[in-house]
Amino acid sequence: MTLEERFAQIDFSQFSKVKDSLLLRLKLRRRAINEEMSLDELDQVAAAGNPNIKKYPPRE
């Protein structure tokens, strides 16, 4: 077994000092995404629109 093969089998994430903080940040972000928005917030999102949407000229 070569040195590269041995390194490929090791899970280095267990040695990471930032793993737990990153996991916590991901969990908090997921929770924030899954929360329901109020009607006022939905109105604001709808009023803001999406600048990436291509606007077509009105039909006649």
C-alpha positions as CSV (number, residue, x, y, z in Angstrom):
1,M,0.0,0.0,0.0
2,T,1.4,3.4,-1.0
3,L,1.5,6.5,1.1
4,E,-1.1,8.1,-1.1
5,E,-3.5,5.2,-0.6
6,R,-3.0,5.4,3.1
7,F,-3.8,9.1,3.2
8,A,-6.8,8.5,1.0
9,Q,-8.3,6.2,3.6
10,I,-7.9,8.6,6.5
11,D,-10.8,10.9,7.5
12,F,-9.1,14.1,8.3
13,S,-12.3,15.9,9.2
14,Q,-12.1,14.4,12.7
15,F,-8.9,16.4,13.3
16,S,-10.5,19.7,12.2
17,K,-10.7,22.5,14.8
18,V,-13.4,24.3,12.8
19,K,-15.7,21.3,12.0
20,D,-18.1,21.9,14.9
21,S,-18.4,25.6,14.3
22,L,-19.1,25.0,10.6
23,L,-21.7,22.4,11.4
24,L,-23.4,24.8,13.8
25,R,-23.4,27.5,11.2
26,L,-24.9,25.1,8.6
27,K,-27.6,24.0,11.0
28,L,-28.6,27.6,11.9
29,R,-28.7,28.5,8.2
30,R,-30.9,25.5,7.5
31,R,-33.2,26.5,10.3
32,A,-33.5,30.0,9.1
33,I,-34.3,28.9,5.5
34,N,-37.1,26.5,6.8
35,E,-38.8,29.2,9.0
36,E,-42.1,30.5,7.6
37,M,-42.2,34.1,6.5
38,S,-44.9,36.4,7.6
39,L,-47.4,37.9,5.2
40,D,-45.6,41.3,5.4
41,E,-42.3,39.7,4.6
42,L,-43.8,37.9,1.6
43,D,-45.3,41.2,0.4
44,Q,-41.9,42.8,0.6
45,V,-40.3,40.0,-1.4
46,A,-43.0,40.2,-4.1
47,A,-42.7,44.0,-4.3
48,A,-38.9,43.7,-4.6
49,G,-39.2,41.6,-7.7
50,N,-36.3,39.7,-9.3
51,P,-33.8,41.8,-11.4
52,N,-32.6,38.6,-13.2
53,I,-35.9,38.0,-14.8
54,K,-35.9,39.1,-18.5
55,K,-38.6,41.6,-19.1
56,Y,-40.6,41.3,-22.3
57,P,-42.4,44.2,-24.0
58,P,-46.2,44.3,-23.4
59,R,-48.3,42.5,-26.0
60,E,-50.6,44.5,-28.2
